[in-house]
Amino acid sequence: MKNSSKKSAKPTRSAKVPDIDFSGGVRGKYAARYAESTNIVVLSPDVAEVFPNSEAVNEALRTLVRLSGKTARLPAARTVKARRLTLR
């Protein structure tokens, strides 16, 4: 027969920690503001070795933009007709 006097190993709540009521909270209240100011870019390991921090990366990119004289633009979307012409 198992010994039934053993208590479960559940952690008990401390009496000093009050319950927090999130019933009046709004989910994602600041998500849009956070997304506007955040842009995450993952560098390849070999490139990351060259730059000690994000300020160095930003300065290098600003220099590249100044030297190029213009900002980079994405190529226009190709249409099906344009693809047919280039394949011939």
N, C-alpha and C positions, 0 to 999 in steps of 0.2 A: 504494500500500500504506500502511496506517495505521501510525503509529509505536506499537509495542507497549511501549515503555519508560515510557510515562506510567502513573502509579499512580492508582488510583481515589481519589476525594475523600472517602472514608469517614473520619469522625473516629475516632481511635484512643483506646482507654481508657488513662487515666493509670495508671501502676503504683501510685500512692499511693491510689487509690480501691479499697477492698476490696469483694468481692462480698458482698451481703447476702442471707441465707437467710431467705425468708419461708415455708418449708415448714411451720413449726410455728404459723403465724399463724392467727387465726380471723377470717373475713370478717364484718364488721358487729358486732364485739364490743361497741362502744360506740354503735351506731346508735340503739338504743331510748332510752338515757339522753340522747343529744343531741336526739332528736326531742321528748322530754318538755319540755325547757327552751327549745325554739325555736318561735317563732310569727312568721312573716314576713308583714307586711302591706304592700302597695304603695299608696302615697298618690298621688292625682292630682297633676299638676304644680302646679295652682293652690293646692291645700291644702299641699303640701310647701314652697311659698314662704313660708307663714306661720310654720312651725315650723322653728327652726334645728337641732334635734337630736331624738333619740328621747326624751330626758327631758322636753322641752317637750310632746311629743305625749302621753306618759303622764300628765303632770300635768293636761293639758286633759281627757283622758278620765276621770281620777279625779274631777275637779271636776264633770264632767257626770253621773257616776254618783251623787255625793253630792247634787247638786241634784235629780236625778230621784227620789230616795228609794227606788229599787229598781233591780234589774238588769234589763236587757233580756231578754225571753224570746222564743223563736221561736214563731210561731203553730202551733197544732196542725195536723197533717196532715188535709186535708179528704178525706172519703170520697166515693165515687161517688154515694151517696145524697144527701149534702149538696149536691153540685154540681147534681144534678137539681132539688132543691128551690129552689135559688137561681136557676136558669135559667128557671123558669116565671114 
